[in-house]
Amino acid sequence: MTEPEQRQDVQEFNRRIIEEFRANGGRVGGMFEGAPLVLLTTLGARTGNRRTTPAAYARDGERLLVFASNAGGPAHPAWYFNLLADNRVTVEIGTEEGTVRTFAARAEPLRGEERDHQYALQSARAPGFAAYQAGTDRTIPVIALIPDPTAVR
């Protein structure tokens, strides 16, 4: 399979997850059933187009932490570069009431010991993240999403 075909497969896979997430109050089935997921809408760093991507998250007080694992692939996911270029993000998250709450946030990559600590916690909660890190030479970024009404586009 060529790289464009792989990219198209990933986009179609994500499209189905996004539709299911929105239709079911933030819940999805299949391989992500029960996993804490959010939808991130960013602006494409090169295109300026809005892009929505599902991502695993963990709560840290008022912050949500997302992990740019790209399933342990050799490169960071595109949404990570989008957040570096413009740290404003729209977050969609499922609620206990079975609805989807949308809010504006500011993205801040974690560094050093804080990043390492939060990634270790995530790996303990979801061992697949330890396997992702072990399978790549890059350090998988951890990004804090901080609710920020001024981040609205």
Secondary structure, DSSP 8 states (H G I E B T S, - for coil): --HHHHHHHHHHHHHHHHHHHHHTTT---GGGTT--EEEEEEE-TTT--EEEEEEEEEEETTEEEEE--GGG-SS--HHHHHHHH--EEEEEEE-TTS-EEEEEEEEEE--HHHHHHHHHHHHHHSTHHHHHHHT-SS---EEEEEE-GGG--
